[in-house]
Structure formats: structure tokens, C-alpha cells
Amino acid sequence: MTSKKWKVKNINPITVVGRILSWLGMTGS
């Protein structure tokens, strides 16, 4: 449980949003 929480905490929401935005841009083009 602790390792899972740490993994989630390690992931930055900004990075996730940026990845989704870039993915949307790739598919949108």
C-alpha cells in the first residue's frame, strides 16, 4: 500500500495533463 501511494505521489498531475494534451494533439492532427 505504501509503495503504491508513493508511486501515485511520484506522478505529477501536470505531467499527466501534458501527456494527455500531447496525445490529443497527435490524434487530432
C-alpha positions in Angstrom: 0.0 0.0 0.0 2.8 2.4 0.9 4.7 1.7 -2.3 1.5 2.2 -4.4 0.8 5.5 -2.6 4.4 6.6 -3.2 4.1 5.7 -6.9 1.0 7.8 -7.3 2.6 10.7 -5.4 5.6 10.5 -7.6 3.5 11.1 -10.7 2.9 14.8 -11.2 -0.6 15.8 -12.4 1.0 18.4 -14.6 3.0 15.7 -16.4 -0.1 13.6 -16.9 -2.1 16.5 -18.3 0.8 17.4 -20.6 1.0 13.8 -21.8 -2.7 13.7 -22.5 -2.6 17.1 -24.3 0.3 15.9 -26.5 -1.6 12.6 -27.1 -4.7 14.5 -28.1 -2.7 16.8 -30.4 -1.1 13.7 -32.1 -4.5 12.1 -32.7 -6.2 15.4 -33.6 -3.7 16.2 -36.3 
